[in-house]
Amino acid sequence: MAKVQLSALVNPNELVDAADEATPPALEVAPTPKPAPKAPPARTTATRKARQPRQEPAVPKYQRLERKETRLTVEQYESLTTVARKLNRRKRMATPGEAVGERITENTLIRVAVDLLLSRVDELDGVDEDELRKSVGL
């Protein structure tokens, strides 16, 4: 096969030699453009608040909640696990054979604790964790 000169690449109408004339030019196939992915809507406090009242029951509760990671002491986590198990056991004993309400987890108890803290936010005062605890009577 004959060598292709740079000028032939730049201007394909200029052929190098007769061997290249006998070879039909390769067809160029344009790639099919992919549709642009939809950008997720901007997450603002207003959209978050607007979404909450229209929660669909088909979506599990944990998927409707915002994820927030926290660090707990070993004692806190063990106590949460013990309390959650006790509450679930008490619920099953009260209504044997029936599934009543949602399962109570450590996260359930943490959300309740956050609600309790937020209901007493006016009492919060302090510059560290110990002072904040004391300000709400812990």
SVG drawing of the C-alpha trace seen along z (x, -y; Angstrom):
<svg xmlns="http://www.w3.org/2000/svg" viewBox="-53 -31 58 46">
<polyline fill="none" stroke="black" stroke-width="0.4" points="0.0,0.0 1.3,-3.4 2.3,-5.9 -0.2,-8.7 1.2,-12.2 0.2,-14.8 -1.3,-17.0 -3.6,-14.2 -4.9,-14.0 -5.5,-17.7 -7.0,-17.8 -8.4,-14.3 -9.1,-15.4 -5.3,-15.3 -4.4,-11.7 -0.9,-10.3 -0.7,-7.8 -2.7,-5.4 -2.8,-2.7 -4.7,-5.1 -7.2,-5.9 -8.1,-2.3 -9.0,-2.1 -12.4,-3.5 -12.3,-6.1 -13.4,-5.0 -16.9,-6.1 -17.0,-8.3 -19.8,-7.5 -20.7,-10.2 -21.2,-8.9 -24.7,-9.0 -25.0,-11.8 -26.0,-10.7 -28.8,-12.6 -27.5,-14.9 -28.3,-13.6 -30.9,-15.5 -29.4,-17.6 -30.9,-17.0 -32.9,-19.9 -31.1,-22.3 -31.5,-21.2 -32.6,-24.2 -34.4,-24.5 -37.5,-25.6 -37.6,-22.5 -36.9,-20.2 -39.8,-21.7 -42.0,-21.6 -41.3,-17.8 -42.0,-16.7 -45.8,-17.0 -46.2,-15.0 -44.5,-11.8 -45.7,-8.7 -46.3,-5.7 -44.7,-3.4 -41.3,-4.9 -39.7,-3.5 -39.4,-6.0 -35.6,-5.8 -35.4,-6.9 -37.5,-10.0 -35.1,-11.2 -31.9,-13.1 -28.8,-11.2 -26.6,-12.6 -23.7,-10.7 -22.9,-11.1 -20.4,-9.7 -21.6,-8.0 -19.9,-6.5 -20.0,-2.8 -22.2,-3.2 -24.6,-5.4 -24.9,-3.0 -25.3,0.1 -28.0,-1.7 -29.9,-2.8 -29.8,0.8 -31.1,2.2 -33.9,-0.4 -34.9,0.2 -35.1,4.0 -37.1,3.6 -39.6,1.3 -40.0,3.7 -40.4,6.7 -43.0,4.8 -44.9,3.9 -45.0,7.5 -46.1,8.8 -49.0,6.2 -50.3,7.4 -49.2,11.0 -49.3,12.1 -49.9,8.6 -47.4,6.2 -48.2,2.9 -46.5,-0.3 -43.0,-0.7 -40.0,1.0 -38.2,-1.0 -34.5,-1.4 -31.5,-3.2 -32.1,-5.9 -35.8,-6.2 -34.6,-6.9 -32.0,-9.4 -34.6,-11.3 -36.9,-11.5 -33.9,-12.7 -33.2,-15.4 -36.9,-16.5 -36.8,-16.7 -33.6,-18.8 -35.0,-21.1 -38.2,-21.6 -35.9,-22.9 -33.6,-25.0 -34.3,-28.1 -32.8,-26.5 -29.5,-25.5 -26.5,-27.4 -22.8,-26.6 -19.5,-26.5 -19.0,-22.7 -20.9,-19.5 -20.9,-19.2 -22.2,-22.7 -24.9,-22.1 -26.0,-18.9 -26.2,-20.8 -28.2,-23.6 -31.0,-21.1 -30.9,-19.2 -28.7,-16.2"/>
</svg>
